[in-house]
Amino acid sequence: MRRAGLLIAFASSWCFAFSGPMAKYLAAGGLTPLESVWVRMAGAGLLLVGVLAAVRPRALRIPRSRLLFFGAYAVVAVAGVQALYFAAITRLPVGVTLLIEFTAPVLVVLWVRFVRRLRLPREAFVGAVVAVAGLGIVVEVWSGLSLDPVGLLLAFGAAACCAGYFLLSDGFGDDVDPLGLIAWGLLGAAAVLVPLSRPWDIPWEAFTRTAAPEGAPVLPVAAAALWMIVVATVAAYILGVTAVRRLSAAVGSTVASLEVIAGAVIAWILIGEALGVFQVVGGLIVLVGAYLAQRATAALPAPPGGLREQAVAV
């Protein structure tokens, strides 16, 4: 079961990795980041709800006691992550944004220690320090932050919401169907973003054209949007939640950090974005630190009662 969970998490990370490059194509077609996020959330939510209504309607039932949980998942784990990430990649390279976003495993460790007040091994904090040091190399702090400061702030916000995604994905019981959670989370995120994204102002004619980021091959905007909806959203979220349920938030978030590598590779192949020497070296250090921190938390014994919502402390 653990091996299957690792493979599912690996597949999820590669599916998610397409979101940044595809968003660049939508931006080249004339959509703003929030408009691209809304198209992604609404399209994926409607697709998944439609499929579930036809083949698995029970998955769409929301227990009344879980309404607040569903709301938090839609706002933090879906809308927050995606909106902040899409806004960040307009100011930062995809690979750098992902590197910052995937300091989320370190935030999971801090949550476990200071909010849940569980004692952690020293290795967890060593890993956190290593990850922060690597992040300092990524952003080149010695040169007064050579990267866009607003972009960095947006990327750190995405990291905080990403930590919430891992914790929330691990925090529900058998009364919630994971597929229903994803479907309503996506639609809920689209609803939350309506006042900001203003879908009535989206240049829908852009989907009849082709576009390309600077130096990238030309693609139909509609094809980029469809790939982002089906592969980088529906498939990615289903695989991601399934993996976290099998592995726990601590292990799942660590494996999912492979999205950093996958995203950088895909961005390099599709749109010609290459990381600099400091970003590559610092990124490797960030991933090592995140791995050390999460390996330490994964070694902890399960709390009494073995509740699923406490699995992040394992």
Secondary structure, 3 states (H helix, E strand, C coil): CHHHHHHHHHHHHHHHCCHHHHHHHHHHCCCCHHHHHHHHHHHHHHHHHHHHHHHCHHHHCCCHHHHHHHHHHHHHHHHHHHHHHHHHCCCCCHHHHHHHHCCHHHHHHHHHHHCCCCCCCHHHHHHHHHHHHHHHHHHCHHHCCCCCHHHHHHHHHHHHHHHHHHHHHCCCCCCCCHHHHHHHHHHHHHHHHHHHHCHHHCCHHHHHCEECCCCCCCEEHHHHHHHHHHHHHHHHHHHHHHHHHHHCHHHHHHHHCHHHHHHHHHHHHHHCCCCCHHHHHHHHHHHHHHHHHHHHHHCCCCCCCCCHHHHHHC
